[in-house]
Amino acid sequence: MDIKTGDYVVVKPDSIKGDFDFNGAGGRVQRIFKNGAIQVVWDSITLKRFTDDYIKYMIAKEYYLFDYNFAEDQIIKTEPRDTLEEMYAAQEELYNRKLNLTDKKISQIEEYYDRFVLSPYYEKLTDIQKDKSWDIINIFSSIIVEQYELQPSGWDEEAFHYVYNYFPDRVVASKGLFKSGKRVLMQYLKFLDYKGFCDTKKMQAYLKKQKTWE
């Protein structure tokens, strides 16, 4: 396969028929699956083409807005058409539009995770860590809500310390999830701090000193 992770690609003209005009759409290859499918994260140029009607359609179908899986013969390599910063900004703008166009109530845990996925902090995770990240963050956050009645925006050191030590003894999970836990949580803490959602600097310092869950 000539295409690799990190390459920029555009959709071949008329290679896909659907509810969106894919001609001229493009982005960055985020992942290549074992079955050969190529996951492309849309660039800012493509994201800005999405109309409100298209966003509503994707919400109704429960389709993901920010990337698309292609076969290799449906895309061709190209030069970058934007910067990563422009892509992240366009993703955030689109996510805010999506929230305004949906009637579905979304919890803070879900919203912050969705925004985390659209950030450079998520990008630094391995594929396995990305696959495990929702389970880790959702379970961890839910325990803090249950034990301390704190949403992610209100996390504090006491709650974080307790749940980090409590987690591996009380949660039935795979070794893959446990091994990914520390790295995923560290990136999530950095994201929360960067966005101003929660001051997590002391939690990050604590986490650095801890062992990976076994």
CORZI-V451485 format. One record per residue. RES is the residue in one letter. SS is DSSP state (H for helix, E for strand, - for the rest). BURIAL is I if it has 24 or more other C-alpha atoms within 12 Angstrom, else O. D_FIRST is the distance of its C-alpha to the first C-alpha in Angstrom with 1 decimal. Layout:
BEGIN
[[RES/SS/BURIAL/D_FIRST] [RES/SS/BURIAL/D_FIRST]]
END
This chain:
BEGIN
[[M/-/O/0.0] [D/-/O/3.8] [I/-/I/5.6] [K/-/O/7.5] [T/-/O/11.0] [G/-/O/13.7] [D/-/I/12.1] [Y/E/I/14.5] [V/E/I/13.7] [V/E/I/16.1] [V/E/I/16.5] [K/-/O/16.6] [P/-/O/20.3] [D/-/O/21.7] [S/-/O/18.5] [I/-/O/20.2] [K/-/O/23.9] [G/-/O/25.6] [D/-/O/28.4] [F/-/O/26.8] [D/-/O/26.0] [F/-/I/22.3] [N/-/O/22.6] [G/-/I/22.3] [A/-/I/21.0] [G/E/I/18.4] [G/E/I/17.8] [R/E/I/15.8] [V/E/I/12.8] [Q/E/I/14.8] [R/E/I/13.0] [I/E/I/10.0] [F/-/O/11.9] [K/-/O/11.8] [N/-/O/12.1] [G/-/O/8.8] [A/-/O/11.1] [I/E/I/10.5] [Q/E/I/13.9] [V/E/I/15.1] [V/E/I/18.5] [W/E/I/20.6] [D/-/I/22.1] [S/H/I/25.8] [I/H/I/26.0] [T/H/I/24.6] [L/H/I/26.7] [K/-/I/29.8] [R/-/O/29.4] [F/-/I/30.1] [T/-/O/33.6] [D/H/O/36.0] [D/H/O/35.9] [Y/H/I/32.1] [I/H/I/32.4] [K/H/I/35.2] [Y/H/O/33.2] [M/H/O/30.3] [I/H/O/32.9] [A/H/O/34.7] [K/H/O/31.6] [E/-/O/30.7] [Y/-/O/27.2] [Y/-/I/25.5] [L/-/I/25.9] [F/-/I/23.7] [D/E/I/20.1] [Y/E/I/18.3] [N/E/I/15.4] [F/E/I/13.2] [A/-/O/10.9] [E/H/I/7.9] [D/H/O/10.4] [Q/H/I/13.0] [I/E/I/12.1] [I/E/I/11.8] [K/E/I/11.9] [T/E/O/15.5] [E/-/O/18.1] [P/-/O/19.7] [R/-/I/22.5] [D/-/O/24.4] [T/-/O/25.0] [L/H/I/24.3] [E/H/O/28.1] [E/H/O/28.2] [M/H/I/25.6] [Y/H/I/27.6] [A/H/O/30.8] [A/H/I/29.5] [Q/H/I/28.4] [E/H/I/31.8] [E/H/O/33.6] [L/H/I/31.7] [Y/H/I/32.4] [N/H/O/36.1] [R/H/O/36.2] [K/H/I/34.8] [L/H/O/37.6] [N/H/O/40.2] [L/H/O/39.0] [T/-/O/39.0] [D/-/O/42.1] [K/-/O/40.5] [K/-/O/41.9] [I/-/O/39.5] [S/-/O/40.5] [Q/H/O/40.2] [I/H/I/38.0] [E/H/O/35.5] [E/H/I/35.8] [Y/H/I/35.3] [Y/H/I/32.3] [D/H/I/30.7] [R/H/I/31.4] [F/H/I/30.1] [V/H/I/26.7] [L/-/I/26.8] [S/-/I/27.6] [P/H/O/26.1] [Y/H/I/27.8] [Y/H/I/25.6] [E/H/I/22.4] [K/-/O/23.6] [L/-/I/23.4] [T/-/O/20.8] [D/H/O/19.0] [I/H/I/21.7] [Q/H/I/24.4] [K/H/I/23.3] [D/H/O/23.4] [K/H/I/26.9] [S/H/I/28.2] [W/H/I/29.9] [D/H/I/31.8] [I/H/I/32.9] [I/H/I/34.1] [N/H/I/35.6] [I/H/I/37.5] [F/H/I/38.6] [S/H/I/39.7] [S/H/I/41.5] [I/H/I/43.4] [I/H/I/44.6] [V/H/I/45.8] [E/H/O/47.6] [Q/H/O/49.2] [Y/H/O/49.9] [E/-/O/49.5] [L/-/O/47.1] [Q/-/I/44.2] [P/H/I/41.4] [S/H/I/43.3] [G/H/I/46.2] [W/-/I/44.7] [D/-/I/47.0] [E/H/I/47.0] [E/H/O/49.2] [A/H/I/47.1] [F/H/I/43.8] [H/H/I/45.4] [Y/H/O/46.9] [V/H/I/43.8] [Y/H/I/41.5] [N/H/I/43.8] [Y/H/O/44.6] [F/H/I/41.1] [P/H/I/40.0] [D/H/O/43.4] [R/H/O/43.7] [V/-/O/40.3] [V/-/O/38.7] [A/-/O/35.0] [S/-/O/32.2] [K/H/O/31.7] [G/H/I/28.3] [L/H/I/30.2] [F/H/I/32.9] [K/H/O/30.6] [S/H/I/28.9] [G/H/I/32.2] [K/H/I/33.4] [R/H/I/30.3] [V/H/I/29.9] [L/H/I/33.6] [M/H/I/33.6] [Q/H/I/31.0] [Y/H/I/32.9] [L/H/I/36.2] [K/H/I/34.8] [F/H/I/33.7] [L/H/I/37.1] [D/H/I/38.9] [Y/H/O/36.8] [K/H/O/37.4] [G/-/O/41.1] [F/-/I/41.0] [C/-/I/42.6] [D/-/O/43.7] [T/-/I/41.7] [K/H/I/42.2] [K/H/O/44.6] [M/H/I/42.4] [Q/H/I/39.5] [A/H/O/41.8] [Y/H/O/42.9] [L/H/I/39.4] [K/H/O/38.4] [K/-/O/41.2] [Q/-/O/40.3] [K/-/O/38.5] [T/-/O/35.4] [W/-/I/36.4] [E/-/O/36.5]]
END
